[in-house]
């Protein structure tokens, strides 16, 4: 099911208007300088306004809609009929094809918006973090379209085994550093302790923030966690809802992988709004046992390793926790987006965490590839694995369900990871 171009959503959906209780606000730590006062130095002004907006519908600028169209939106919703047949399941399985993207993932949805706002506000360079590399690539792409420079701090454990994606970022004009790096005080301090430090998203966020705060013509752009990022990503779920409406269907179960929350939130939030208003739905966030943040503690914590950000109320494993590197490294983050954390706390979101060796997840991805012909990114493989596991449960119980899952990106630049885990 592919929507006609004229049906692309013209507004993003902010679930803050429908939350059963107010979202706990960011706050400063008990000691040290105010992080809240520094927020205008950290975030694009329009994004900061969107971060706290309680309006249900936020208009998408015409220029951003044009960029979305150029990037291939709307994206298809596909019935996985071959996979259903292979699994012998009575379940109907639908997947949203976010891999139809110039950079291979859903990350362009917020990258294009943030880059356009930054350009309008007079910035010349963007600084950011990236885990799996999808966000760094998306922001480099978006910046190139609007005429901005980009500096990317990329988690070292992934940077070192993805030379093709590193080259793609540079093709778009980005400056790329393995994180921790010697380009920032945060990075130099960590490298002094451990020259082979594998890095983490929390560390890369700290480096990007430090970089941006040292240059008035540079602004930091975050690829996940914050509400404005999830807001931009709701175009995924809004398209999907419209596609189901045209098909005369509606999902019983909504599934996506979750690291910081942009992928899961973008797909699930429009449906979570329905659940808040009484619709009977199950939501499952697929995670890794390397970073099962939704099984952590619901409390205030920093979003970055160096404690440069305000404290956010979220499910967290602790901002300094060392986590084992995995191939789906975009899921290796200590905390979950505050808005999703609140909904988890209120009982709307279930979670499953898969073994960190990733054998089960990648085996399920191989089953999907052989049935449907599309190669998911390692992070998206968690969504695929969860959807297949749920379909198998339906087969065993003979229960007919409609399962919707998001494939956030393709794995064309991730084959070394698949090869290592599956012995290809």
C-alpha positions in Angstrom: 0.0 0.0 0.0 1.6 3.2 -1.2 -0.1 6.6 -0.5 -0.4 9.1 -3.3 2.0 12.1 -2.9 -0.9 14.4 -2.1 -1.7 12.3 1.0 1.6 12.9 2.7 0.8 14.2 6.3 1.0 18.0 6.5 1.3 18.0 10.3 3.4 16.1 12.9 1.5 14.6 15.9 2.5 15.6 19.4 1.2 13.1 21.9 1.9 15.5 24.8 -1.6 16.9 24.1 -3.1 13.5 24.9 -0.9 12.2 27.7 -2.9 10.9 30.7 -0.7 13.0 32.9 1.9 15.8 32.3 5.3 14.9 31.1 7.9 15.4 33.9 10.0 18.4 32.9 13.8 18.4 32.5 15.6 19.7 35.6 19.0 20.8 36.8 21.1 18.6 39.1 21.4 19.5 42.7 24.9 20.9 42.2 26.9 22.6 39.4 25.9 25.1 36.7 22.4 25.3 35.3 21.9 23.0 32.3 18.4 24.4 31.7 19.8 27.9 31.1 22.2 26.4 28.6 19.5 24.7 26.5 19.2 27.6 24.0 22.9 27.1 23.3 22.3 23.3 22.8 19.2 23.2 20.6 17.8 24.9 17.6 15.3 27.5 18.8 12.3 26.1 16.9 13.1 22.5 18.0 13.2 23.8 21.6 9.8 25.3 21.2 8.5 22.0 19.8 10.1 20.2 22.7 7.6 21.7 25.2 4.6 22.3 22.9 1.3 20.8 24.0 -0.4 21.5 20.7 -1.6 18.2 19.2 -0.7 19.1 15.6 2.4 20.9 14.5 2.5 22.2 10.9 5.3 20.8 8.7 6.8 23.7 6.8 6.2 23.6 3.0 10.0 23.5 2.4 10.3 20.5 4.6 7.4 18.7 2.9 9.3 19.3 -0.4 12.4 17.8 1.1 10.3 14.8 2.3 9.0 14.3 -1.2 12.5 14.4 -2.6 13.5 11.8 -0.1 10.8 9.5 -1.2 7.8 10.0 1.1 5.2 8.6 1.5 6.8 5.2 2.1 5.1 1.8 1.4 3.3 -0.4 3.9 3.8 -4.0 2.8 1.9 -7.2 3.6 4.4 -9.9 4.4 2.4 -12.6 2.6 5.4 -14.8 1.7 6.6 -14.7 5.3 3.2 -15.5 6.6 3.2 -18.6 4.4 6.6 -19.7 5.5 5.7 -19.3 9.1 2.3 -21.0 8.6 0.7 -18.3 10.8 -2.9 -17.1 10.8 -1.6 -13.6 11.7 -1.5 -10.9 9.1 1.9 -9.2 9.1 2.5 -5.7 7.7 5.8 -3.8 7.7 6.5 -0.2 7.1 9.3 0.2 4.6 11.4 3.0 6.0 14.4 1.6 4.2 13.3 3.3 1.0 15.4 6.3 2.0 18.3 8.2 0.3 20.5 7.2 3.3 18.9 3.9 4.1 16.9 4.7 7.2 14.1 6.7 9.0 16.6 9.1 10.4 16.1 11.5 7.5 12.6 12.5 8.8 14.1 14.5 11.6 17.4 15.3 9.9 15.7 17.2 7.2 13.6 19.2 9.6 16.4 20.0 12.0 18.8 21.0 9.2 16.2 23.3 7.6 15.4 25.0 10.9 19.1 25.4 11.6 19.7 27.0 8.2 16.8 29.4 8.7 18.2 30.4 12.1 21.5 31.3 10.6 23.8 28.5 11.7 26.6 27.3 9.4 27.6 24.0 10.9 25.8 21.1 12.7 27.5 18.9 15.3 26.1 15.5 16.3 26.5 12.0 17.6 25.8 8.7 15.9 25.7 5.1 17.0 25.0 2.7 14.1 25.9 5.5 11.7 22.4 5.9 10.3 21.8 9.3 12.1 25.2 10.7 11.2 24.6 9.8 7.5 21.1 11.3 7.5 22.2 14.6 9.1 25.2 14.8 6.7 22.7 14.3 3.8 20.2 16.8 5.1 22.9 19.4 5.8 24.3 19.0 2.3 20.8 19.7 0.8 20.4 23.0 2.7 24.0 24.1 2.5 25.4 23.4 5.9 28.6 21.7 7.2 28.4 18.7 9.5 30.7 17.2 12.2 29.8 13.7 13.3 31.1 12.0 16.5 30.7 8.3 15.8 30.9 5.6 18.5 34.3 4.0 17.9 33.2 0.4 18.2 31.0 0.9 15.1 33.0 3.5 13.3 35.9 1.1 12.9 33.9 -1.7 11.2 31.8 0.4 8.8 34.2 2.1 6.4 31.5 2.3 3.6 29.1 4.3 5.8 32.0 6.5 7.0 32.8 7.2 3.3 29.2 8.0 2.6 29.1 10.6 5.3 32.2 12.2 3.9 30.7 12.0 0.4 27.9 14.3 1.8 30.6 16.6 3.1 30.7 15.6 6.8 33.8 15.6 9.0 33.8 12.3 10.9 35.5 11.5 14.2 35.7 8.1 16.0 34.3 8.7 19.5 35.9 9.2 22.0 38.1 11.5 19.9 41.0 13.8 20.5 38.9 16.7 19.2 37.2 17.4 22.5 38.1 17.6 26.2 35.6 14.8 27.0 37.2 12.5 24.4 40.8 13.2 25.3 40.1 12.5 29.0 38.5 9.1 28.1 41.3 8.2 25.7 43.9 9.0 28.3 42.3 6.4 30.6 41.8 3.8 27.8 43.3 4.5 24.3 41.1 1.7 22.9 37.8 2.9 24.5 34.9 1.5 22.4 32.8 4.6 23.0 29.0 4.9 23.6 26.2 7.1 22.4 26.3 8.9 25.7 30.0 9.8 25.1 29.4 10.8 21.5 26.5 13.1 22.6 28.9 14.8 25.1 31.5 15.4 22.4 28.9 16.8 20.0 27.6 19.2 22.6 31.1 20.3 23.6 31.9 21.0 20.0 28.7 23.0 19.3 29.0 25.1 22.5 32.5 26.2 21.5 31.3 27.9 18.2 28.4 30.3 17.9 27.9 29.4 14.3 27.4 25.7 15.2 24.4 24.1 16.7 24.0 20.6 18.1 21.4 18.2 16.6 20.2 15.1 18.4 19.0 12.0 16.6 16.8 10.5 19.2 15.4 10.7 22.8 14.0 14.2 22.9 10.4 14.9 22.1 10.9 17.1 19.1 12.9 14.3 17.4 10.0 11.8 18.0 7.6 14.5 16.9 9.3 14.7 13.4 9.3 10.9 13.2 5.5 10.6 13.7 5.1 11.0 10.0 5.9 7.3 9.9 3.0 6.3 12.1 0.6 8.8 10.6 1.2 7.5 7.1 0.8 3.9 8.4 -2.5 4.7 10.1 -3.8 6.2 6.9 -2.6 3.2 4.9 -4.4 0.8 7.3 -7.5 3.0 7.0 -7.5 2.6 3.2 -7.0 -1.1 3.6 -9.9 -1.4 6.0 -7.5 -2.9 8.6 -6.2 -1.9 12.0 -3.3 -3.5 13.9 -3.7 -5.5 17.1 0.0 -5.4 17.9 2.5 -2.6 17.1 6.2 -3.5 17.2 9.5 -1.7 16.6 13.0 -1.7 17.9 14.0 0.8 20.6 17.3 2.4 21.6 16.7 6.0 22.4 13.2 5.9 21.0 13.0 7.8 17.7 12.2 4.7 15.6 9.7 3.2 18.0 8.2 6.5 18.9 7.8 7.6 15.3 6.0 4.4 14.4 4.0 3.9 17.6 3.0 7.3 19.0 0.1 7.9 16.6 -1.3 4.5 17.6 -0.5 5.1 21.3 -2.7 8.2 21.0 -5.5 5.9 20.1 -4.7 3.5 23.0 -4.9 6.4 25.4 -8.4 7.1 24.2 -9.5 3.5 24.7 -8.4 1.5 21.7 -7.3 -2.0 22.6 -3.7 -2.4 21.4 -0.5 -4.1 22.3 2.9 -2.3 21.9 6.2 -4.1 22.1 9.6 -2.4 22.1 12.3 -4.8 20.9 15.6 -4.3 22.6 19.0 -5.9 23.3 20.1 -7.4 26.6 23.2 -5.2 26.1 21.0 -2.1 26.8 17.5 -3.0 28.0 16.8 0.5 29.2 13.1 0.0 29.5 13.9 -2.6 32.2 16.0 0.0 34.0 15.0 2.5 36.7 12.4 5.2 36.1 14.2 8.3 37.5 15.9 11.5 36.5 19.3 11.0 34.7 21.6 12.8 32.3 21.2 12.2 28.6 25.0 12.2 28.1 28.1 10.8 29.7 29.7 14.1 30.7 26.6 15.5 32.3 26.3 18.5 30.0 22.5 18.1 29.5 19.7 18.7 31.9 18.4 15.7 33.7 15.4 13.9 32.1 12.8 11.7 33.8 13.2 8.4 31.9 13.9 4.7 32.2 17.7 4.5 32.5 20.5 2.1 33.1 22.7 4.9 34.3 24.5 7.5 32.1 28.0 6.2 32.9 27.1 2.5 32.5 29.5 0.6 30.2 27.6 -1.6 27.8 28.9 -4.4 25.5 29.2 -3.3 21.9 26.7 -5.0 19.5 26.2 -5.0 15.8 22.8 -3.3 16.3 24.7 -0.5 18.1 22.0 2.1 17.6 20.1 0.3 20.4 23.0 0.6 22.8 21.9 3.7 24.8 21.4 4.0 28.5 18.1 5.8 28.5 14.7 5.9 26.8 12.9 9.0 25.5 11.0 10.7 28.4 7.6 10.5 26.6 7.9 6.8 25.9 9.3 6.2 29.4 6.2 7.8 30.9 3.9 5.7 28.7 5.9 2.6 29.7 5.5 3.6 33.4 1.8 4.0 32.8 1.6 0.4 31.4 1.1 1.1 27.7 4.3 -0.3 26.4 5.7 -3.8 26.8 9.3 -4.8 26.0 11.4 -7.8 25.1 15.2 -7.9 25.3 17.1 -10.3 23.0 20.5 -11.9 23.8 23.5 -9.7 23.1 25.1 -12.3 20.9 22.3 -11.4 18.3 22.2 -14.9 16.9 18.4 -15.2 17.3 17.7 -11.7 16.0 19.9 -12.2 12.9 18.6 -15.6 12.3 15.1 -14.1 12.2 16.4 -11.4 9.8 17.7 -14.1 7.5 14.3 -15.8 7.5 12.8 -12.4 6.6 15.3 -11.8 3.8 14.7 -15.2 2.2 10.9 -14.7 2.3 10.4 -11.0 1.6 13.7 -10.1 -0.2 14.6 -7.0 1.9 17.7 -6.9 4.2 16.9 -5.0 7.4 19.5 -3.0 9.3 20.8 -4.8 12.4 18.7 -2.5 14.6 15.6 -3.2 12.4 16.3 -6.9 12.7 15.1 -6.7 16.3 11.8 -5.5 15.1 11.6 -8.3 12.6 12.6 -10.9 15.2 9.9 -9.7 17.6 7.2 -9.6 14.8 8.1 -13.2 13.7 8.1 -14.4 17.3 4.6 -12.9 17.8 3.4 -14.5 14.6 4.8 -17.9 15.7 2.8 -17.5 18.9 -0.3 -16.8 16.8 0.4 -20.0 14.9 0.8 -22.1 18.1 -2.4 -20.6 19.6 -4.3 -20.4 16.3 -5.0 -16.8 17.1 -5.7 -14.4 14.2 -4.0 -11.0 14.8 -2.8 -8.1 12.7 0.8 -7.3 13.4 2.4 -4.1 12.3 6.1 -3.6 12.6 8.6 -1.0 11.4 11.7 -1.7 9.4 13.6 1.5 10.1 16.5 0.9 7.7 18.3 -1.4 5.3 21.5 -3.4 6.1 23.4 -2.9 2.9 26.4 -1.4 4.8 26.1 -3.8 7.7 27.0 -7.2 6.1 30.3 -7.6 8.1 28.2 -7.7 11.2 25.7 -10.3 9.8 28.6 -12.3 8.4 30.4 -12.4 11.8 27.3 -13.5 13.7 25.8 -15.9 11.2 29.1 -17.2 9.8 28.2 -16.3 6.2 
